[in-house]
Structures are given as structure tokens and as C-alpha cells.
Amino acid sequence: MAVDIKSLNQQELEEFLVSLGEKSFRAKQIYQWLHVRHAAGFDEMSDISKKLKETLSQNCELTVLRKVQVQSSKVDGTRKYLFALADGNMVESVLMRYKHGNSVCISSQAGCRMGCRFCASTLDGLVRNLTPGELLDQIYQIQKDIKERVSHVVVMGTGEPLDNYENLLKFIFLLSDEHGLNISQRNITVSTCGIVPNMRRLAEEKLQITLALSLHAPSQEKRLKLMPIANKYDIQQVVEACRYYFEQTGRRITYEYSLVGGVNDSPEDAALLAELLQGQNCHINLIPVNPIKERDFVQPDSTAVSDFKNKLEKYGRNVTIRREMGRDIDGACGQLRKQFLLAADNLPALAGGE
């Protein structure tokens, strides 16, 4: 079975090369080609021998995502990418430009099995997990495309990152490796819908990444209606796991709260949410829900959103309203992938070029 070379750290790459009868120092050169120069093939590696290139071609697979479609926002410069994986599966990534730098939101799975009611990513279920190399290459391909450095990474696209725990952890170490892209762990955010055991495992790694919980409801009763994961893990268990994460890492938790008109946006909901998070060092990120045609959820008007924020602030909670980006280009998770897969006349293109 071919080795997924882009998913190896430098030590693993050294060991792999030695097992092939090669010199260990070659690992540093090859690692640079993979994670700094972002080579699309072994032939591009100009400082290694033809023989070694042939050996790598015979024993390795090199993950290189193919850009299928790019949508660019005329409003804020956001770009949404649809990438094809080697097996023809599709994933989405989003580039967001901020004053503090370029931020990329990446997918962790092809599809998702979590079933959150307001999300397009989960409509067709989970196909498979992404490898560390496939997680990384979303960022590498966007850097190549814009010819600029990415400084912040958010794992909040299609899929549930903590449902792909081992690959996610490997990805974080590779992404923050000083010999690679060297993105500070403090500039990496991982979002979860609340897989409690893996939240606790992640806490015990004592990384410096930000953990964001997709909360979306102020009570167990309402969360059950929006998020099937609540059947397995009670809202109090999830919030307690967030407290544990802060205790272990010192990193403030972000609570993502999608505001759905008439569902979870009342003054009573704000009061319950403030009570739920009482005494916790956290930040609440309010997200006016991004409507998708497969669901009947509606976005609250701007007055209702502001009122909800003001109510939380009166209770002393730290709150922001997420700046809406990419709305004119199917900005919500899963929308572009879903749209593409539904267009039957596009499917033959998977075997061809861009």
C-alpha cells in the first residue's frame, strides 16, 4: 500500500526513507518541497536524484487537491473553493480576508454524519474522513492561488473535526511545525458540535488552539430539536467539557450560536444562555443563520439580532455578531458542494481537468 507522504511528519519521513535504503538527510529536503514549496509532483523536486524520484513515485501517493470551482464575492473579497480529492469526492474551503491577515476555513470530512438541522454539510451523510495531507492541502492550494500567506486556519467547514480526531491532531502538529507552514497554534481554531470524550482528550493534549463549540441553543430541550448529538451528550456535559478545556489549556472557549428566527432568538433564550455560561471565561459568537433551501429556518432581522446581543451583554457576557462573509457566493458550509453534486451535467467533469 502506497504511503501518504504529505501526512508524515519529518521524523516519520526520515524513518520511511531509511526503510527504502535512502539517506535520512533527504527527509528535510523532501519535507520542504511538500510543506514549504508545495510541490505538485516528485518531478518538481529539483535537488533530489532521478532514482529517488522514481522510488518515491513507486512507494508513495502525493496528495494534491484539484481546484474544480472558485466563487469570489463582489462584496468582501471572500473566495469559496470546491476541491476534488483523488477519489472524486468533493470538499469546500473558504478564504476570508481580514486586516489581521488571510484566514482559511477548511473541511475535515467529505460529508458529515452529525445531522445538525440547519446545516447543508450533513444532508447526504458522511462519505469519509480526510487525511492530514488532505486537510493541509486545502490551505496550500489556496496559498498557491492567491500568492499570499495564510496566517489563520479555522477547521469549521464540512464535517465534524472531532469525529476525525487522530487525523485532526496530526494535521495540527504538521500545520504548526516550524519546518513547515509554521502557523501558531494560537491562530488555529477547531469547531465541534460537542463530542464530549474527544473534547476532553483534546484538552489533555494541552495545545494552544482555540476550541469553538457549536452550541446553538440555551437548553437541552431546544438543542435536541436542532442537533442530534444532544441525544448522546447532554448540554451540561458539553459545557462542562468546555470548562475542562479551559482549565487544562488556559484558552478561552468560543461558543458559536446560530440565531434562528422564532426558534432560539427570544429574550428568554438570551437569559437562559447567559445563565448556562455563568462564571465561564468564554466568548459568544452570534451567527444569524444562513438559510438553505432544504430547511425552513429563517434568519432573524437585524433588530432581533442586536436585541439578543444587548441582552447577553447586560448579563455581563462577552459577545460579538459574526461578520457575514461570502453570502453572495453560497458562503454557508456545504452549499457549494451540494449545488455541484446536484448538477448532474457537472459529474463527468470529475475525470477531466478544471
Buried (B, 14 or more C-beta within 10 A) or exposed (E): EEBBBBBBBBEBBBEBBEEBEBEEEBBEBBBBBBBEEBBBEBEEBEEBEEEBBEBBBEBBBBBBBBBBBBBBBEEBBBBBBBBBBEEEBBBBBBBBBEEEEBBBBBBBBBBBBBBBBBBBBBBBEBBBBBBBBBBBBBBBBBBEEBEEEBBBBBBBBBBBBBBBBEBBBBBBBBBBBEBBBEBEBEBBBBBBBBBBEBBBEBBEEEBBBBBBBBBBBBBBEBBBEBBBBBEEBBBEBBBBBBBBBBEBBEBBBBBBBBBBBEBBBBEEBBBBBBEBBEEBBBBBBBBBBBBBEEBEBEBBEEEBBEBBBEBBBEBEBBBEBEEBBBBBBBBBBBBBBBBBBEEEEBEEBBEEEE
